[in-house]
C-alpha cells in the first residue's frame, strides 16, 4: 500500500475516532472517551511518520 493511500486511511480513522470521542465525552463515558483519545493520538503519530517518510 502506498503512502498516499495510508494517509487517507489515517485521516478517515482520526475523523471517525473524533466523532466517537465527542459522543462518548458528551454521554459521560470517560473511559471510552480516553480510549478514543489515545487511538487518535496514535493515528496522528502514524500519519506523521508516513507523511515524513519514516517507517
Protein Blocks (a to p, Z undefined) as FASTA:
>chain_A
ZZklmmmmmmmmmmmmmmmmmmmmmnopaklmmmmmmmmmmmmmmmmmmmnopZZ
